[in-house]
Amino acid sequence: LKTGSRTIISDITKSIFTLKKLNFFDEVLLIDITKKLDINISEKSIVILPRIDTELSDSQINQLFKTLNKKGVKHILFIPAQLISIKSILIQVYVFLKALIQNKSLVDCGYSRSRSRFKKLWKEFYDIHKSYNFKYLFLINKSL
């Protein structure tokens, strides 16, 4: 799966090294994006942030976009994990009631956000270049 572009993939867990064995990527890195990002990124880089939003607080996501902006990342492909909607709220109420009736404890599934909340997190640093019904978005750096 060589693309002609330098391809680097990372994750916060050591499971990322399983992908290294496949030899698809130029580099496989173990990176905790909640800590200082010490990576080299060229202006031709596209950073893909798939479904990380449930794991990070608003301030952590905002800091990540700020850091990527300062590092000169021009393009980001952002894939939200879960958007708040009427349907998602009804599902959460159903799961809560079912757990209550069955006397089971709930599992924390992380943060959920609305479209407008997501936009506030990156608006200082990135604009939406293209959105596909907010299922995935191409963001472009405002300062480049």
Residue, then its C-alpha position, 0 to 999 in steps of 0.5 A: l500500500k505505498t502511496g508515493s507519499r511518505t506515510i507515518i502512522s501513530d497511536i497511543t498504545k503499543s498495539i500500533f506496532t502490530l501494523k509495523k509488521l505489515n510494512f505498509f507505512d514508512e514509519v510507525l510511531l508510539i505518540d501520546i497526543t495529550k503530551k508535547l508533540d515532538i514530531n517533524i511535519s512538512e507542509k505537505s503532510i496530512v494529519i488524520l485524526p480518526r475518532i479521537d474525540t471521545e478520549l480527549s477533553d475540549s481543552q486537550i482537543n483545542q491544544l492539539f489543533k493549536t499545536l498542529n497549527k503552530k507546527g505548520v500542518k496545512h491539512i487535517l482529516f478529522i473523523p468524529a466518533q460521535l455527534i450529539s443528536i436526538k437519536s444519540i440522546l434517545i439511545q443514551v436514555y434507553v441504555f440508561l433505563k435498561a441498565l437501571i432496570q437490570n441493575k447494571s452499571l454503565v460504562d463511560c464511553g467518553y465525550s460526545r459533542s455537537r457540530s457547533r462544539f467541534k467547530k469552536l474547538w478548531k475555529e481559531f486555527y482551522d477552517i472547514h475546507k470540505s465536510y461530508n455530512f460531518k462524518y469526516l471533515f477536511l480542515i485547512n490551516k487559517s494561517l497558511 
